[in-house]
Amino acid sequence: MDDLNGFLEPGMLVRHPQCPDWGVGQVQSRIGTRITVNFPDAGKVVIDGARVALEPVLDD
Protein backbone atom coordinates (compact mmCIF):
# COMPACT_ATOMS: atom_id res chain seq x y z
CA MET A 1 0.00 0.00 0.00
CA ASP A 2 1.06 3.58 -0.57
CA ASP A 3 1.78 6.07 2.17
CA LEU A 4 -1.17 8.46 1.96
CA ASN A 5 0.53 10.91 4.34
CA GLY A 6 4.08 11.12 2.99
CA PHE A 7 3.97 14.92 3.10
CA LEU A 8 3.29 15.14 6.86
CA GLU A 9 6.01 16.39 9.19
CA PRO A 10 6.16 16.82 12.97
CA GLY A 11 4.34 19.95 14.09
CA MET A 12 1.74 19.91 11.32
CA LEU A 13 -1.93 20.06 12.31
CA VAL A 14 -4.31 17.37 11.03
CA ARG A 15 -7.80 15.93 11.39
CA HIS A 16 -8.74 12.26 11.29
CA PRO A 17 -11.48 11.97 8.61
CA GLN A 18 -13.38 9.17 10.41
CA CYS A 19 -13.06 10.75 13.89
CA PRO A 20 -13.82 14.49 13.66
CA ASP A 21 -14.77 14.53 17.35
CA TRP A 22 -11.07 14.01 18.21
CA GLY A 23 -10.42 17.61 17.17
CA VAL A 24 -7.33 19.02 15.48
CA GLY A 25 -4.23 17.01 16.29
CA GLN A 26 -0.54 17.79 16.02
CA VAL A 27 1.78 15.33 14.27
CA GLN A 28 4.44 14.16 16.73
CA SER A 29 6.37 11.82 14.42
CA ARG A 30 6.19 9.89 11.16
CA ILE A 31 8.25 6.74 10.76
CA GLY A 32 7.47 4.99 7.50
CA THR A 33 3.68 4.82 7.35
CA ARG A 34 3.24 5.02 11.15
CA ILE A 35 2.16 8.50 12.24
CA THR A 36 1.86 9.52 15.87
CA VAL A 37 -0.62 12.35 16.41
CA ASN A 38 -1.57 14.05 19.66
CA PHE A 39 -5.32 14.86 19.57
CA PRO A 40 -6.85 17.13 22.26
CA ASP A 41 -9.86 14.85 22.80
CA ALA A 42 -8.28 11.43 22.12
CA GLY A 43 -4.69 11.77 23.34
CA LYS A 44 -1.71 10.30 21.52
CA VAL A 45 -2.78 8.00 18.67
CA VAL A 46 -0.62 5.96 16.29
CA ILE A 47 -2.18 5.86 12.82
CA ASP A 48 -1.36 3.59 9.89
CA GLY A 49 -0.77 6.08 7.08
CA ALA A 50 -1.24 3.33 4.49
CA ARG A 51 -4.89 3.00 5.55
CA VAL A 52 -5.96 6.47 6.69
CA ALA A 53 -5.40 9.73 4.80
CA LEU A 54 -5.19 12.41 7.46
CA GLU A 55 -6.52 15.83 6.49
CA PRO A 56 -4.07 18.72 6.91
CA VAL A 57 -5.40 21.79 8.72
CA LEU A 58 -4.04 24.94 7.17
CA ASP A 59 -6.05 27.71 8.82
CA ASP A 60 -6.93 26.75 12.41
Backbone as ProteinMPNN parsed JSONL, in Angstrom:
{"seq_chain_A": "MDDLNGFLEPGMLVRHPQCPDWGVGQVQSRIGTRITVNFPDAGKVVIDGARVALEPVLDD", "coords_chain_A": {"N_chain_A": [[0.834, -1.198, 0.0], [0.348, 2.315, -0.537], [1.872, 5.198, 1.011], [-0.248, 7.386, 2.321], [0.178, 9.742, 3.536], [2.639, 10.922, 3.135], [3.635, 13.502, 3.004], [3.426, 14.658, 5.482], [4.806, 16.225, 8.39], [6.47, 16.453, 11.593], [4.803, 18.578, 13.887], [2.889, 19.591, 12.166], [-0.614, 20.303, 11.733], [-3.511, 18.265, 11.865], [-6.551, 16.52, 10.903], [-8.508, 13.646, 11.705], [-10.21, 11.862, 9.343], [-12.328, 10.009, 9.837], [-12.878, 10.412, 12.471], [-13.895, 13.027, 13.53], [-14.586, 14.145, 15.956], [-12.387, 13.983, 17.559], [-10.951, 16.263, 17.293], [-8.522, 18.801, 16.305], [-5.396, 17.594, 15.638], [-1.862, 17.38, 16.478], [0.911, 16.466, 14.6], [3.275, 14.267, 15.851], [5.31, 12.487, 15.183], [6.594, 10.747, 12.274], [7.206, 7.717, 11.061], [8.091, 5.816, 8.543], [5.106, 4.491, 7.466], [3.795, 4.859, 9.799], [2.207, 7.093, 11.867], [2.338, 9.281, 14.518], [0.05, 11.057, 16.347], [-1.014, 13.732, 18.358], [-4.011, 14.222, 19.73], [-6.411, 16.569, 20.972], [-8.768, 15.608, 22.195], [-8.518, 12.871, 22.219], [-6.042, 12.055, 22.882], [-2.7, 10.694, 22.519], [-2.261, 9.106, 19.487], [-1.484, 6.398, 17.395], [-1.314, 6.089, 13.976], [-1.976, 4.232, 11.05], [-0.627, 5.169, 8.212], [-0.906, 4.07, 5.705], [-3.442, 3.262, 5.519], [-5.19, 5.259, 6.387], [-5.953, 8.468, 5.338], [-4.884, 11.307, 6.559], [-6.225, 14.581, 7.184], [-4.835, 17.601, 6.348], [-4.662, 20.599, 8.31], [-4.893, 23.842, 7.571], [-5.609, 26.396, 8.332], [-6.288, 26.827, 11.094]], "CA_chain_A": [[0.0, 0.0, 0.0], [1.064, 3.584, -0.571], [1.781, 6.074, 2.166], [-1.17, 8.464, 1.964], [0.526, 10.906, 4.34], [4.075, 11.121, 2.988], [3.975, 14.919, 3.1], [3.294, 15.136, 6.861], [6.011, 16.393, 9.189], [6.165, 16.822, 12.972], [4.344, 19.953, 14.095], [1.735, 19.908, 11.322], [-1.932, 20.061, 12.31], [-4.311, 17.369, 11.03], [-7.805, 15.933, 11.393], [-8.742, 12.26, 11.289], [-11.481, 11.974, 8.613], [-13.383, 9.175, 10.412], [-13.056, 10.747, 13.89], [-13.818, 14.487, 13.659], [-14.772, 14.526, 17.351], [-11.072, 14.01, 18.207], [-10.42, 17.611, 17.17], [-7.333, 19.02, 15.482], [-4.229, 17.014, 16.287], [-0.536, 17.787, 16.019], [1.782, 15.332, 14.271], [4.441, 14.159, 16.731], [6.366, 11.825, 14.416], [6.19, 9.891, 11.16], [8.255, 6.744, 10.76], [7.47, 4.99, 7.505], [3.681, 4.824, 7.349], [3.242, 5.019, 11.153], [2.161, 8.502, 12.238], [1.858, 9.519, 15.873], [-0.62, 12.348, 16.408], [-1.571, 14.055, 19.657], [-5.315, 14.863, 19.573], [-6.853, 17.126, 22.256], [-9.864, 14.846, 22.803], [-8.276, 11.43, 22.121], [-4.685, 11.769, 23.338], [-1.708, 10.299, 21.522], [-2.776, 8.0, 18.673], [-0.618, 5.961, 16.289], [-2.185, 5.864, 12.824], [-1.357, 3.592, 9.888], [-0.772, 6.08, 7.083], [-1.238, 3.334, 4.489], [-4.886, 2.998, 5.551], [-5.957, 6.472, 6.694], [-5.398, 9.727, 4.801], [-5.186, 12.415, 7.459], [-6.522, 15.83, 6.486], [-4.07, 18.718, 6.906], [-5.397, 21.792, 8.724], [-4.037, 24.939, 7.166], [-6.051, 27.708, 8.816], [-6.934, 26.751, 12.411]], "C_chain_A": [[0.875, 1.256, 0.0], [0.901, 4.325, 0.741], [0.938, 7.273, 1.751], [-0.808, 9.774, 2.641], [2.014, 11.235, 4.26], [4.527, 12.558, 3.145], [3.964, 15.438, 4.531], [4.639, 15.181, 7.569], [5.606, 16.739, 10.613], [5.824, 18.306, 13.088], [3.141, 20.322, 13.258], [0.443, 19.553, 12.036], [-2.773, 19.258, 11.329], [-5.624, 17.02, 11.716], [-7.868, 14.498, 10.898], [-10.112, 12.26, 10.613], [-12.617, 11.131, 9.199], [-13.682, 9.527, 11.864], [-12.978, 12.255, 14.101], [-13.967, 14.961, 15.104], [-13.453, 14.519, 18.135], [-10.465, 15.401, 18.18], [-9.208, 17.672, 16.257], [-6.12, 18.509, 16.256], [-2.934, 17.525, 15.699], [0.308, 16.539, 15.785], [3.006, 15.39, 15.18], [5.614, 13.524, 15.986], [5.751, 11.04, 13.271], [7.374, 9.009, 10.829], [7.649, 5.745, 9.785], [6.02, 5.423, 7.342], [3.018, 4.99, 8.713], [3.359, 6.482, 11.584], [1.604, 8.602, 13.647], [1.324, 10.938, 15.922], [-1.177, 12.534, 17.81], [-2.859, 14.86, 19.441], [-5.794, 15.375, 20.92], [-7.915, 16.279, 22.958], [-9.689, 13.338, 22.701], [-6.888, 11.052, 22.628], [-3.779, 11.39, 22.181], [-2.183, 9.039, 20.809], [-1.763, 7.685, 17.579], [-1.518, 5.512, 15.145], [-1.374, 5.215, 11.704], [-1.637, 4.461, 8.67], [-1.044, 5.397, 5.761], [-2.736, 3.079, 4.415], [-5.743, 4.241, 5.743], [-5.234, 7.679, 6.127], [-5.821, 10.848, 5.735], [-5.377, 13.694, 6.661], [-5.715, 16.957, 7.113], [-4.981, 19.893, 7.235], [-4.48, 22.974, 8.468], [-4.406, 26.27, 7.802], [-6.775, 27.654, 10.158], [-6.132, 27.49, 13.438]], "O_chain_A": [[2.006, 1.239, 0.486], [-0.06, 4.119, 1.482], [1.362, 8.081, 0.924], [-1.413, 10.808, 2.357], [2.584, 11.768, 5.212], [5.707, 12.803, 3.398], [4.442, 16.545, 4.783], [5.492, 14.313, 7.385], [4.514, 17.265, 10.83], [6.462, 19.163, 12.476], [2.431, 21.271, 13.592], [0.401, 18.623, 12.842], [-2.762, 19.518, 10.126], [-5.791, 17.195, 12.923], [-7.358, 14.169, 9.827], [-11.098, 12.627, 11.252], [-13.779, 11.516, 9.065], [-14.636, 9.003, 12.439], [-12.072, 12.723, 14.791], [-13.523, 16.058, 15.444], [-13.412, 15.005, 19.266], [-9.558, 15.694, 18.959], [-8.907, 16.724, 15.532], [-5.856, 18.938, 17.38], [-2.897, 18.034, 14.579], [0.409, 15.669, 16.65], [3.684, 16.413, 15.27], [6.759, 13.952, 16.129], [4.565, 10.711, 13.282], [8.414, 9.487, 10.376], [6.801, 4.932, 10.155], [5.744, 6.599, 7.106], [1.813, 5.234, 8.787], [4.455, 7.037, 11.657], [0.53, 8.075, 13.939], [2.023, 11.896, 15.591], [-1.746, 11.607, 18.386], [-2.817, 16.018, 19.028], [-5.609, 14.693, 21.928], [-7.957, 16.237, 24.188], [-10.601, 12.59, 23.054], [-6.585, 9.869, 22.787], [-4.047, 11.715, 21.025], [-2.473, 8.027, 21.448], [-1.248, 8.587, 16.919], [-2.384, 4.655, 15.327], [-0.234, 5.599, 11.444], [-2.756, 4.483, 8.159], [-1.381, 6.064, 4.783], [-3.249, 2.716, 3.356], [-6.894, 4.275, 5.309], [-4.052, 7.892, 6.398], [-6.97, 11.288, 5.71], [-4.775, 13.877, 5.603], [-5.888, 17.246, 8.297], [-5.953, 20.152, 6.526], [-3.417, 23.09, 9.078], [-3.588, 27.189, 7.81], [-7.769, 28.354, 10.35], [-6.518, 27.537, 14.606]]}, "name": "protein", "num_of_chains": 1, "seq": "MDDLNGFLEPGMLVRHPQCPDWGVGQVQSRIGTRITVNFPDAGKVVIDGARVALEPVLDD"}
